[in-house]
Amino acid sequence: MSAEREIEFWQTLDPTAYVKPQGLTDATLGALLPAIGKSTGVKRPRVLDLGCGDGRLAIPVAKALPKAGKVIGVDVSQGALDLASTHAEVDGVKFEGMLCEDGRTLPDVKRLDAAFSITLFQHLPREAVAALITQVAMYLKKGGVFRFQFVEGDSDEFLTQKYPSSVIGQICQGAGLQAEFERGLVHDCWMWVTAVKG
Ligand SMILES: C[S@@+](CC[C@H](N)C(=O)[O-])C[C@H]1O[C@@H](n2cnc3c(N)ncnc32)[C@H](O)[C@@H]1O
């Protein structure tokens, strides 16, 4: 599948489709918030949600930040970004949506204190995962945390991509991130990564 077809798929998908049972969202936030807590305890934290969708996680994360904090949501779908912005407005939190036009090159998100990405890398081919992790690392401040999950295994199929932990570890190492792995939170097949910028 070409990157263009992949992006077309996401751009034509109804972003309300990402709605998940509240219990799953709460469990995901439970696995996410403590890991980024230390890097976001600063006065004006800037936190990236890569592949933010409708803001299901970006909005509660923004609520958990200090008042001057902001979540920058990046997505290939303008429809998803618009929906996330509407949700942020209703909830009165700071959110800035930015389009990732080619699904491989981050827009200029500027200095980040922390970043996260949930249910994205299991849909992306290896070159996209490598490019995005490397660029997130470039924008992260020293000591900043990138918390993300992927599906562990070995499969190269559109929408059901699985990676050995060694592959993700190598990508993180090449990007200057020190990665720790944690298996089985939220879903048995999910591998969680806390990657710290050295
Ligand atoms: C399954 S949804 C998950 C949304 C959100 N992270 C959540 O957990 O509710 C995947 C999201 O990633 C976006 N996406 C897909 N490929 C992307 C890419 N290469 N770069 C950035 N976002 C992408 C899609 O448009 C979609 O909004």
The ligand as an ORCA input file, in Angstrom:
! r2SCAN-3c Opt
* xyz 0 1
  C      -7.119      4.449     15.267
  S      -7.045      6.189     15.230
  C      -6.519      6.533     16.873
  C      -6.844      7.932     17.331
  C      -6.374      8.261     18.752
  N      -4.949      8.117     18.898
  C      -7.101      7.385     19.752
  O      -6.454      6.508     20.358
  O      -8.317      7.574     19.932
  C      -5.568      6.527     14.285
  C      -5.401      8.011     13.965
  O      -4.121      8.217     13.377
  C      -4.249      9.042     12.235
  N      -3.136      8.707     11.338
  C      -3.028      7.662     10.484
  N      -1.841      7.662      9.868
  C      -1.164      8.731     10.350
  C       0.143      9.269     10.112
  N       0.973      8.692      9.243
  N       0.515     10.385     10.787
  C      -0.329     10.969     11.675
  N      -1.580     10.514     11.939
  C      -1.990      9.407     11.288
  C      -5.635      8.705     11.669
  O      -6.139      9.733     10.844
  C      -6.426      8.509     12.961
  O      -6.980      9.720     13.394
*
